[in-house]
Amino acid sequence: MIDNSKEIIAAATKKMKDAVNYLEEDLKTYRAGKANPSIFNSVLVNYYGNPTPVPQAASITVPDAKTMLIQPWDKTLIKAIEKAIMDANLGFTPQNNGETIRINIPPITEERRKELVKKSRTAGESCKVSIRNARRDAIETLKKAVKDGMPEDVEKDAEAAVQKEVDAISKQVDTILANKEKEIMTV
C-alpha cells in the first residue's frame, strides 16, 4: 500500500505559495503615487559589463513620501543609472547633482490609477491560474497513485486537503489584491 499523499499535498501547496510570493513581488513594482524603492528592481543598468538591477548597484533611500535618492556605489554609474531609469519609462525624470540622483514622485492621474488596478487584477488572475494548475497537477498525481496502489479513500481525503489549500490561498490572493487596489486608489 502506497501513501505519499502528504508529499503530493506539500508539493502542490509549495507551488501555490510560490505563485502568491511572485504576485506580491510583482505588485511591489507598481508605482502607487508614493516613493517605493522596489520599483527599480526591474530597471537594469550596465554595471561592469553585466546588466544589474539598480538596487544592486546603488543605495536607494526614501527621505520622504514623494522623493527617492539613488546613490551609486561607483560615481561613474550616475549617467548610466539615469539613462536606465529614463529608458524604463517609469513616469518620472531623474535629476543628478554629480553625487546622487534625486527622483521626485509625481502624483499619478486617476486614469493611470485605474490602469494599475486593472493590471494588478490581471496579475492576480494569473496567480489564481497558477494555483488552479497546481491543484490540477496534484489531483492527476493522486489519481496515478491510486493506480499504483494508494487506497481511494486516502486519495479522496488528499483531494479535499488540496482543495482546502486552494481555497485558503485564493482568499489570500483576494486580500493582497484588495489591499493593493486600496493603496493604488488612495490619493
N, C-alpha and C positions, 0 to 999 in steps of 0.2 A: 504494500500500500504506500503510495507516494503522496506526501502532503507538503508541498512547498508553497502553499497559498500565501503565507506570510511574506515570503520573499517577493512574490508577484505583486502583492498589495504595496509593499515598501517601494519597489521599483516604480510602480505607477505613481505613487504619492510623490516620490522624488522628482519625476518628470513634471508633475503638475506644479510643484513648488518652484522648480526651476523656471517654468513659464511665468509664474507670478513675479519672481525676482527680476526676470528680464523686463517684464512690464513696468515694474517700479523704477528700474534704472532708465528705461526709455522715457517714462513720464517726467523724470527729473530734468531731462534736456529741453522740456517745453518751457519757453520763457513766459512767465505769468505776470509780467509787469514789475517784478521786484528782482533785485540782484541775487543771482544764484550761480556760483562758480561752476556747477556741473554742466551748464550749457556749453562749456568749452571742451568737454570730454571727447566730442566727435570732431573737433577742429584740429587738423593735423598741420604741424609746422616741420620744415626740413631741419632736423637737428643733427648735425654732423653726418649728413648723408642718409639719415633714416627718417621716415615720416613718423612723427611723435606727437601724441596728444599734448595740447598746450599745458595742462596741469602737470605733465611730467618734465616740462622744460622751463617752467616758471612757477613762482609763488603767486597765488591769486588770493587777494584779501577783499573783504567787503566792509569798507568803513561805514557805510550807511545803506539804507534800503534801495537807493537809486544809483549807487556808484560801486564800481569794482576797480581794483588796482591790480595790474599784472606786472610783476617784477621778474624779468627773465634772469636766470642764473648766469647767463652769458650775455653781456650787454650787446654783443654783435647780433643777437637774435631779435632785437626790438623791431626792426623793419620787417623781418620775415613773419613774426607773430602778427604784426599789424596787417600785413598783406593777407595772411591766412584767415584772419577774422573778417576782413572785407570780403574775401572770396567765399566765405561760408555763408554770406548773406543772412546774418542773424538779425538784422534790423537796427544796428547801431554803428556809430562811427568811432573808432578808437582815436585817442589823442595821445601823443607821446611827448615827453619832456626830455628825452635823452637818457633817462634813468628808468622810468616806469611808463606803462601805458594805462591811461585812465579811460574808463568806459562809463558814460552816463546812460542809464537805462531810461529810454523814453517811455511814456505811458503808452500802452497798446490800445488800439482802437476797438470799438465794440465788434466790428466785422472780424478783426483778427482774433478776438476772444472766442467768437462763435466758431471760427475756423479751427482753433486749437481744441475746443470742446469736441468738435466733430472728429478731429484727428485722434484725440485720446479715446473716444468711443470706438473708433476703428481698431486702435491698438488693443483695447480691452476685448473686442470681439475676436481678434487674432489669438489672444491669450486663451480665451474660452474654447476656441477651436483646438488649440494645443492640448488643453485639459481633456476635451472630449476624445481626442486622438489617443491620449494616454489611457483613458478608460477603455476605449475600443481594443487597444493592444493588450491590455491586461485581461479583458474578457476572452479574447482569442487565445491567449496563452493558457488561461484557466480551462477552456474547452479542450485544448490539446492535452492538458494534464489529465483530464478525465479519461481520454483515450489511452493515456499511459498508466492508468490505474488509480487516479485520485477519485475518492468517493464523490458522488454527485451532490450530496448534501453539503459537503465541505466546499465544493465549487459554488453552490448557491449562496452559502454564507459569505464566501470571499467576494462574490459579485456584489452582494449587498454592502459589504465593507467598502469596496471600491466606489460604489455609488454614493455612499455616505461621505467619503473623502471629496468626491466631485462636487457634491452639494456644498460642503463646508468651504472648499477653496473657491467655488464660484461666488459664494457670498462675500468672501474676502476680496475678490476682484471687483465686485459691485461697490464695496465700501471704498476701495482705493480709487475707483473711477469717480464716485460721488465726491470724495474729498478733493480730488484734482480739479473736477469741474467747479466746485465751490471756490477753490483757490484761483482758478483762471477767471471766473466771473466777478470776483471781488475787486472792486476798483480802488 
